[in-house]
């Protein structure tokens, strides 16, 4: 399915806003609207536009990979966005992340924390925003990303994969230009030491009583549109 068929956000008839300590699912969809990766977030705050959510290590997620059960990274680059995919239950491993997700931005910013709580780095996940549903916020992963170190030095990630995604029809040239522009906007903020790269939340510690966020029981039946 070509990226030109991407589902556009529908006008909001009622603002969806999640209460602190509830769960919102960050859902990465494919261009045809089918489900790919789902990640439940413990809601720290939300104003109807910008969600701050916590994804701790060990949380059950839904992953996406080749239909034959292999690993995506083991495939030749040109095949990674062409082979059939399947969803599967998995766990978020190793690090924990704090996510800032704005419906206005073609990105979400992630704070990565080591198992002992030490801040490791920022990660700008470039995305196409598709709007909210009652259960979560929908995005299309833009493939291209930006990694920002604790010293605010930054680098592009997966530029080669992004080019392949365009050739495979996974995203369009126009979308990639917008995604790169969003990455450049964040890089400029990092260079200037401005929010979200000003040290805010690098000392974040979750409430130890918070349970792991959980996925809805029907998560693999497909997203609602």
Buried (B, 14 or more C-beta within 10 A) or exposed (E): EEBEEBBEEEEEEEEBBBEEEEBBBBBBBBBEBEBBBBBBBBBBEBEEEBBBBBBBBEBBBBBBBBEEEEEBEEBEEEEBBEBEBEBEEBEBEEBBBBBBBBBEBBBBBBBBBEEEEEBBBBBBBBBBBBBBBEBBBBBBBBBBBBBBEBEBEBEBBBBEBBBBBBEBBBBBEEBBEBBBEBBEBBBEBBEEEEEBBEEEBBEBEBEEEEEBBEBEEEBEEEBEE
